[in-house]
Amino acid sequence: MAEGPAIGRTVDAVNRLTARWAEAVGGSSAVHGPASPVAGRTVFSAAGVWPLLALLADGASGAARAELADAVGMPGDQAAAAARELLAAMTAMPGLNSALGLWTGPGLAVREEWRAGLPAGAHGVLNADLPSCQRELDAWAAERTGGLVERMPVALDEGVQLVLASALALRTEWPRPFDASTLTPDAGPWRGRRLAGLHRTGVRLDRVGVASGPHGHVTELKVPGNNGIDVHLLLGDHHMTPSQVLGTGVDILARRIPVVPGGQLPYGEVGPGLRVEQQRCTTPQPPELSVTTVAYDLRARHDLRLMHDLFGLTTALDPRAGHFPGISPSPLAVGQAEQSTVAQFGALGFRAAAVTAVAAAPGGAPPELRCTTTVVRARFDRPFAFLAVHRESRLTLTAGWVTDPTPSGDGPNPPR
């Protein structure tokens, strides 16, 4: 995807929403704190929400327009064009399928100038047979995500006049697969658990590095896919919260925080889960990167209304007035707003999907050793974060926090 100034600005806006969302869902509990909804495993996609918010901002007025514009990080009169450019760019990304859909009730008039900005063929009609319509929407979600998300995250009822939804599904394979094994950590929250471990070695020391952020140190490991989509694993200092680790990862993507690559690190414990050491060998060997992590399979559902400030929905949720005169002359308010998300990391690759929908209603020794080499060992054996990123544009497609990796024997091996 060629990145011009406009799409670069949009990518930055989406990634900033990723960081704010991470703060909202993971900022109140430390990595080793008690289990709670905000401290547990999660996965989410700001890239799935952002175009919907931008299109809503374009059709909103008053306080609703101002709040939505603030959430997307650009003026309302620029939001729709940015959304269309982002959707077109994502459609062109190898390994990523994305779609947008609009369904309206038979009695709802939609302004042509707003509808004309949507992708061709995106508009469908709801009728009185709500179970049939629900099956249609569920089938749309399943088809657009390759079956990873089986249902549309909003439910139809008689009050729903409009459904605006986005779907994205991404998959990538590792050019060099991991070796699967059983990993049993001897310390930390996963101590004694038999986990689906993954291990591989390589000579690219720059795949790993350490960043010093405002809240502590973060070890970043880039796992490159074969189609331009990479997964960045992020392990923070023990005291850091999920949001602090993910926020540092977003800052690394934006080049606001530098990363010291593995080849430039001194010997010793140089970062969270990261050690550089000398190793004796029989013959001269190049430096080596040794990675140990875990497989994971995450699924989450988010009610965006519970974070209405983050998504600019506070006023738009008020059913006592209409807030979207640029979409329809009929008064509309947001009645439902949810996202269903899946992420799977295994020995062969990574895949993820997200479906986001807004419904509007009225109102991770030889015997003789003569030589030495450098070995950088990265070990992700306690809770960590990840970002799935389009390599060229640095757009974050999905983000998440791993607290409950796959048990040994059950490891997913996507994307077979």
C-alpha positions as CSV (number, residue, x, y, z in Angstrom):
1,M,0.0,0.0,0.0
2,A,1.6,3.3,-1.1
3,E,1.5,5.7,1.8
4,G,0.8,9.3,1.1
5,P,0.3,12.1,3.6
6,A,-3.4,11.5,3.8
7,I,-3.3,7.7,4.5
8,G,-0.4,8.2,6.8
9,R,-2.5,10.6,8.9
10,T,-5.3,8.1,9.0
11,V,-3.0,5.2,10.0
12,D,-1.7,7.4,12.8
13,A,-5.3,8.1,13.9
14,V,-6.2,4.4,13.9
15,N,-3.1,3.5,15.9
16,R,-3.8,6.3,18.4
17,L,-7.3,4.8,18.8
18,T,-5.6,1.4,19.4
19,A,-3.5,2.9,22.2
20,R,-6.6,4.6,23.8
21,W,-8.6,1.5,23.6
22,A,-5.8,-0.5,25.2
23,E,-5.8,2.1,28.0
24,A,-9.5,1.7,28.5
25,V,-9.5,-2.1,28.7
26,G,-6.2,-2.7,30.3
27,G,-5.0,0.3,32.3
28,S,-6.3,-0.4,35.7
29,S,-4.6,-3.7,36.6
30,A,-1.0,-4.7,36.6
31,V,0.2,-7.7,34.7
32,H,0.3,-9.9,37.8
33,G,-2.8,-8.4,39.4
34,P,-6.0,-10.3,40.2
35,A,-8.2,-11.5,37.4
36,S,-10.8,-9.1,36.3
37,P,-12.5,-8.1,33.0
38,V,-9.9,-5.4,32.3
39,A,-6.9,-7.5,33.4
40,G,-7.8,-10.7,31.4
41,R,-7.1,-11.8,27.9
42,T,-8.5,-9.7,25.2
43,V,-8.2,-8.9,21.5
44,F,-9.6,-5.9,19.7
45,S,-9.4,-4.1,16.4
46,A,-9.5,-0.3,16.2
47,A,-9.1,-0.7,12.4
48,G,-12.5,-2.4,12.4
49,V,-14.2,0.4,14.4
50,W,-12.5,3.5,13.0
51,P,-14.2,3.6,9.6
52,L,-17.6,3.2,11.1
53,L,-17.0,6.1,13.5
54,A,-15.7,8.2,10.7
55,L,-18.8,7.5,8.5
56,L,-21.1,8.3,11.4
57,A,-19.2,11.5,12.1
58,D,-19.8,12.5,8.5
59,G,-23.5,12.1,8.9
60,A,-23.9,13.5,12.4
61,S,-24.6,17.0,13.7
62,G,-24.1,19.0,16.8
63,A,-22.5,17.4,19.9
64,A,-22.6,13.9,18.4
65,R,-20.6,15.1,15.4
66,A,-18.0,16.8,17.6
67,E,-17.6,13.8,19.9
68,L,-17.3,11.4,16.9
69,A,-14.8,13.7,15.2
70,D,-12.7,13.8,18.4
71,A,-12.8,10.0,18.6
72,V,-11.5,9.5,15.0
73,G,-9.0,12.3,15.4
74,M,-10.0,14.5,12.5
75,P,-12.8,17.0,11.5
76,G,-16.2,15.5,10.6
77,D,-16.0,17.0,7.1
78,Q,-12.8,15.0,6.4
79,A,-13.7,11.8,8.2
80,A,-15.7,10.1,5.4
81,A,-13.1,10.6,2.7
82,A,-10.4,9.2,5.1
83,A,-12.7,6.2,5.9
84,R,-13.1,5.5,2.2
85,E,-9.3,5.7,1.6
86,L,-8.6,3.4,4.5
87,L,-11.2,0.9,3.4
88,A,-9.7,0.9,-0.1
89,A,-6.2,0.6,1.2
90,M,-7.1,-2.4,3.4
91,T,-8.8,-4.1,0.5
92,A,-5.5,-3.9,-1.4
93,M,-3.4,-5.4,1.4
94,P,-2.3,-9.0,0.7
95,G,-3.5,-11.4,3.4
96,L,-6.3,-9.1,4.5
97,N,-10.0,-9.3,3.5
98,S,-12.1,-6.3,4.5
99,A,-15.7,-5.3,3.9
100,L,-18.3,-2.8,4.8
101,G,-22.1,-3.3,4.8
102,L,-25.2,-1.2,5.4
103,W,-28.7,-2.5,5.9
104,T,-31.7,-0.3,6.4
105,G,-35.3,-0.8,7.2
106,P,-37.8,-0.4,4.3
107,G,-39.3,2.8,5.7
108,L,-36.0,4.5,6.3
109,A,-34.8,7.1,3.7
110,V,-31.1,7.4,3.4
111,R,-29.5,10.5,1.9
112,E,-28.0,9.6,-1.4
113,E,-24.9,11.8,-0.9
114,W,-24.0,9.8,2.2
115,R,-24.8,6.4,0.8
116,A,-22.8,7.2,-2.4
117,G,-19.6,7.3,-0.3
118,L,-20.0,3.6,0.6
119,P,-18.5,0.7,-1.4
120,A,-20.5,-0.5,-4.3
121,G,-23.0,-3.2,-3.4
122,A,-22.7,-2.5,0.3
123,H,-26.4,-1.6,0.8
124,G,-29.0,-4.2,1.8
125,V,-32.5,-3.9,3.0
126,L,-34.1,-5.3,6.2
127,N,-37.7,-6.5,6.2
128,A,-40.3,-7.7,8.6
129,D,-38.9,-11.2,8.8
130,L,-36.3,-10.5,11.4
131,P,-35.1,-14.1,11.9
132,S,-34.4,-14.3,8.2
133,C,-32.6,-10.9,8.2
134,Q,-30.5,-12.0,11.3
135,R,-29.4,-15.1,9.4
136,E,-28.4,-13.0,6.5
137,L,-26.3,-10.7,8.6
138,D,-24.7,-13.6,10.4
139,A,-23.9,-15.2,7.1
140,W,-22.3,-12.0,5.9
141,A,-20.1,-11.9,9.0
142,A,-19.1,-15.5,8.7
143,E,-18.4,-15.3,4.9
144,R,-16.3,-12.1,5.3
145,T,-14.2,-13.6,8.1
146,G,-13.7,-17.1,6.7
147,G,-15.8,-18.5,9.5
148,L,-13.7,-17.1,12.3
149,V,-16.6,-14.8,13.5
150,E,-19.8,-16.7,13.0
151,R,-22.4,-14.1,13.9
152,M,-23.0,-10.4,13.5
153,P,-22.4,-8.8,17.0
154,V,-25.7,-6.9,17.0
155,A,-29.2,-8.4,17.3
156,L,-32.1,-7.3,15.2
157,D,-35.4,-6.2,16.8
158,E,-38.3,-4.1,15.7
159,G,-36.6,-0.9,16.7
160,V,-33.5,-1.4,14.5
161,Q,-33.7,0.9,11.5
162,L,-30.1,0.8,10.3
163,V,-27.1,-1.5,10.7
164,L,-23.6,-0.3,9.6
165,A,-21.0,-3.0,9.9
166,S,-17.3,-3.7,9.0
167,A,-15.5,-7.0,8.8
168,L,-11.8,-7.7,8.5
169,A,-10.0,-11.1,8.4
170,L,-6.2,-11.4,8.1
171,R,-3.9,-14.4,7.8
172,T,-0.3,-14.8,7.3
173,E,2.1,-17.8,7.3
174,W,5.6,-17.8,8.8
175,P,8.2,-18.4,6.1
176,R,10.1,-20.3,8.8
177,P,7.6,-22.2,11.1
178,F,8.2,-22.6,14.8
179,D,8.9,-26.0,16.3
180,A,6.1,-27.0,18.6
181,S,6.9,-28.4,22.1
182,T,5.6,-28.3,25.6
183,L,6.6,-25.3,27.6
184,T,6.4,-25.4,31.4
185,P,7.5,-22.0,33.0
186,D,9.3,-22.3,36.3
187,A,8.3,-18.8,37.5
188,G,5.6,-16.2,37.0
189,P,1.8,-16.5,36.5
190,W,2.2,-19.5,34.2
191,R,4.5,-21.4,36.6
192,G,4.0,-25.2,36.4
193,R,1.5,-25.0,33.5
194,R,2.0,-27.3,30.5
195,L,1.6,-24.9,27.6
196,A,1.8,-25.2,23.8
197,G,5.3,-23.8,23.4
198,L,6.8,-22.6,20.2
199,H,10.5,-22.3,19.5
200,R,12.8,-21.3,16.7
201,T,16.3,-19.9,16.0
202,G,17.6,-17.6,13.4
203,V,20.4,-15.2,12.6
204,R,18.5,-12.0,12.3
205,L,19.3,-10.3,15.7
206,D,17.4,-7.2,14.6
207,R,14.1,-9.0,14.9
208,V,14.3,-8.4,18.6
209,G,15.1,-5.2,20.5
210,V,14.4,-3.3,23.7
211,A,12.6,0.1,24.0
212,S,12.7,2.3,27.0
213,G,9.3,3.9,27.4
214,P,7.8,6.3,29.9
215,H,6.5,3.4,32.0
216,G,9.4,1.0,31.8
217,H,11.2,-1.3,29.4
218,V,9.5,-3.3,26.6
219,T,11.1,-6.2,24.6
220,E,9.7,-6.2,21.1
221,L,9.9,-9.3,18.9
222,K,8.9,-9.0,15.2
223,V,7.5,-12.2,13.7
224,P,7.3,-11.5,10.0
225,G,4.6,-13.1,7.8
226,N,5.0,-14.1,4.2
227,N,2.6,-11.5,2.8
228,G,3.5,-8.2,4.4
229,I,1.7,-8.7,7.7
230,D,3.8,-9.0,10.8
231,V,3.0,-9.8,14.4
232,H,4.9,-7.9,17.1
233,L,5.1,-9.6,20.5
234,L,5.6,-7.1,23.4
235,L,6.9,-8.1,26.9
236,G,7.0,-5.4,29.5
237,D,8.6,-5.0,32.9
238,H,6.8,-6.9,35.6
239,H,5.1,-3.8,37.0
240,M,3.7,-2.5,33.7
241,T,0.0,-2.7,32.9
242,P,-1.3,-4.1,29.6
243,S,-2.2,-0.6,28.4
244,Q,1.3,0.6,29.1
245,V,2.9,-2.3,27.2
246,L,0.5,-1.9,24.2
247,G,0.9,1.9,24.3
248,T,4.6,1.6,24.1
249,G,4.2,-0.8,21.2
250,V,2.1,1.8,19.3
251,D,4.8,4.4,20.0
252,I,7.4,2.1,18.7
253,L,5.4,1.7,15.5
254,A,5.2,5.5,15.1
255,R,8.9,5.8,15.7
256,R,8.3,8.0,18.8
257,I,10.3,5.6,20.9
258,P,13.6,4.1,19.6
259,V,14.4,0.4,19.8
260,V,17.9,-0.9,20.5
261,P,18.2,-4.0,18.3
262,G,19.5,-7.3,19.5
263,G,22.9,-7.0,17.7
264,Q,23.7,-3.8,19.6
265,L,22.8,-5.0,23.1
266,P,25.5,-5.8,25.7
267,Y,25.8,-9.2,27.4
268,G,23.6,-10.0,30.3
269,E,19.9,-9.5,31.1
270,V,19.1,-6.7,28.8
271,G,15.4,-6.4,28.8
272,P,12.2,-8.2,29.9
273,G,12.6,-11.9,29.0
274,L,15.7,-11.0,27.0
275,R,19.3,-12.2,27.6
276,V,22.5,-11.9,25.5
277,E,25.2,-14.4,26.2
278,Q,28.4,-15.9,24.8
279,Q,28.1,-19.6,23.9
280,R,31.0,-21.9,23.1
281,C,30.9,-23.9,19.9
282,T,33.2,-26.3,18.0
283,T,33.5,-24.1,14.8
284,P,32.9,-20.4,14.1
285,Q,29.1,-19.7,14.1
286,P,27.2,-16.6,13.3
287,P,25.3,-14.8,16.1
288,E,21.9,-16.5,16.8
289,L,18.5,-15.4,18.0
290,S,16.7,-18.0,20.0
291,V,12.9,-17.4,20.5
292,T,10.6,-19.2,22.9
293,T,6.9,-18.2,23.1
294,V,3.5,-19.8,23.3
295,A,0.5,-20.5,21.0
296,Y,-2.7,-18.6,21.8
297,D,-6.3,-18.5,20.7
298,L,-8.2,-15.4,21.8
299,R,-11.8,-14.5,21.4
300,A,-13.5,-11.4,22.8
301,R,-16.7,-9.4,22.4
302,H,-16.8,-5.7,23.2
303,D,-19.8,-3.5,23.9
304,L,-18.6,-0.2,22.6
305,R,-21.4,1.6,24.5
306,L,-19.6,0.8,27.8
307,M,-16.7,2.9,26.5
308,H,-18.9,5.6,24.9
309,D,-16.4,8.4,25.7
310,L,-13.6,6.6,23.9
311,F,-15.7,6.1,20.8
312,G,-17.4,9.4,20.7
313,L,-20.9,7.8,21.3
314,T,-22.0,9.7,24.4
315,T,-24.5,12.0,22.7
316,A,-25.3,9.6,19.8
317,L,-26.6,7.1,22.3
318,D,-29.3,9.5,23.5
319,P,-32.6,8.2,22.1
320,R,-34.5,11.4,22.9
321,A,-33.2,13.1,19.7
322,G,-31.9,12.4,16.2
323,H,-28.2,12.9,15.7
324,F,-27.6,11.9,12.1
325,P,-29.4,14.2,9.7
326,G,-26.6,13.7,7.1
327,I,-27.6,10.0,7.0
328,S,-31.3,10.2,7.0
329,P,-34.0,12.8,7.4
330,S,-35.6,10.5,10.0
331,P,-34.2,11.0,13.5
332,L,-31.7,8.3,14.4
333,A,-29.7,7.4,17.6
334,V,-27.2,4.6,18.2
335,G,-28.9,1.7,19.9
336,Q,-26.2,-1.0,19.7
337,A,-22.5,-0.9,19.0
338,E,-20.4,-4.1,19.4
339,Q,-17.3,-5.9,18.1
340,S,-16.5,-9.6,18.0
341,T,-12.8,-10.4,17.5
342,V,-10.6,-13.5,17.2
343,A,-6.8,-14.0,17.1
344,Q,-4.9,-17.2,16.7
345,F,-1.1,-17.6,16.9
346,G,0.5,-20.9,16.1
347,A,3.5,-22.8,14.8
348,L,2.6,-22.1,11.1
349,G,1.2,-18.7,11.2
350,F,-1.3,-16.1,12.5
351,R,-4.9,-15.3,11.7
352,A,-7.4,-12.9,13.1
353,A,-10.8,-11.4,12.4
354,A,-13.1,-8.8,13.7
355,V,-16.7,-7.8,12.9
356,T,-18.0,-4.5,14.2
357,A,-21.5,-3.3,13.9
358,V,-23.5,-0.3,14.9
359,A,-27.3,-0.5,14.9
360,A,-29.4,2.7,14.9
361,A,-32.9,3.0,16.1
362,P,-35.3,5.8,16.3
363,G,-34.4,8.2,18.8
364,G,3.5,-15.8,22.2
365,A,27.6,-29.7,24.0
366,P,30.3,-30.9,21.9
367,P,33.3,-32.5,23.6
368,E,35.8,-29.8,22.5
369,L,34.6,-26.2,22.2
370,R,37.2,-23.9,20.7
371,C,35.0,-21.0,19.5
372,T,32.4,-18.7,20.9
373,T,29.3,-17.0,19.4
374,T,26.7,-14.6,20.6
375,V,23.2,-15.9,21.4
376,V,20.3,-13.6,22.0
377,R,17.5,-15.5,23.9
378,A,14.0,-14.1,23.9
379,R,11.5,-15.8,26.1
380,F,7.8,-14.9,26.3
381,D,6.7,-17.1,29.2
382,R,4.4,-14.7,31.1
383,P,1.6,-12.4,30.0
384,F,2.5,-10.3,27.0
385,A,0.9,-8.1,24.3
386,F,0.8,-8.3,20.6
387,L,0.1,-6.1,17.6
388,A,-0.7,-7.5,14.1
389,V,0.7,-4.9,11.7
390,H,0.7,-4.2,8.0
391,R,4.4,-3.9,7.4
392,E,4.5,-1.1,4.8
393,S,2.0,1.3,6.3
394,R,2.5,0.3,9.9
395,L,-1.3,0.2,10.4
396,T,-2.3,-1.9,13.4
397,L,-5.0,-4.3,12.3
398,T,-5.5,-6.2,15.7
399,A,-4.1,-5.9,19.2
400,G,-4.4,-8.0,22.2
401,W,-3.2,-9.2,25.6
402,V,-2.3,-12.9,26.2
403,T,-2.9,-14.2,29.8
404,D,-4.2,-17.7,29.0
405,P,-2.1,-19.4,26.3
406,T,-3.1,-22.6,24.7
407,P,-2.5,-25.8,26.8
408,S,0.0,-28.3,25.5
409,G,-1.5,-30.6,23.0
410,D,-4.2,-28.1,21.8
411,G,-2.0,-25.6,20.0
412,P,-3.6,-23.9,16.9
413,N,-1.6,-24.1,13.7
414,P,-3.2,-21.4,11.6
415,P,-3.7,-20.7,8.8
416,R,-4.1,-24.3,7.4
